[in-house]
Amino acid sequence: MSTEYTLTSIRIITDESRFEGLKKALEALGITGMTVRRVLGYGHEKGHRQMFDNPEIDSNLLPKIEVEVVVSKIPPRKVIDAAKKALHTGKYGDGKIFVSNIENVVKIRTGEEGYDALQDEV
């Protein structure tokens, strides 16, 4: 039975060391799936100098973690607020949250789409 909910992608980019706290905060909301990527980037903190095969070269890229969740029944604002609470220090490097609407989700195994594609019976 298809249920109509808006599908929202929430991408959170932050320092790698903060991942476990963020993961616990999202799981406490009922998030049952996420995609996690190790990424490189920088913002106002402007990176750091790094050694590459002897000569010192500027590398403005810092290790970050990108967590993506797609929500439908859980309101995006709850996810945003939980992430902000888990990650906020008030210093550069706390991260960014990107919120986008998703047109559709298709579960390849069953062919279900939309909200139903995000549900799993255990």
HELIX and SHEET records of a PDB file:
HELIX    1   1 GLU A   16  ARG A   18  5                                   3    
HELIX    2   2 PHE A   19  LEU A   29  1                                  11    
HELIX    3   3 PRO A   76  LEU A   87  1                                  12    
HELIX    4   4 GLY A  114  LEU A  118  5                                   5    
SHEET    1   A 4 THR A  35  GLY A  41  0                                        
SHEET    2   A 4 LEU A  62  VAL A  71 -1                                        
SHEET    3   A 4 LEU A   7  ASP A  15 -1                                        
SHEET    4   A 4 LYS A  96  ILE A 102 -1                                        
SHEET    1   B 2 HIS A  48  MET A  51  0                                        
SHEET    2   B 2 GLU A  56  SER A  59 -1                                        
END                                                                             
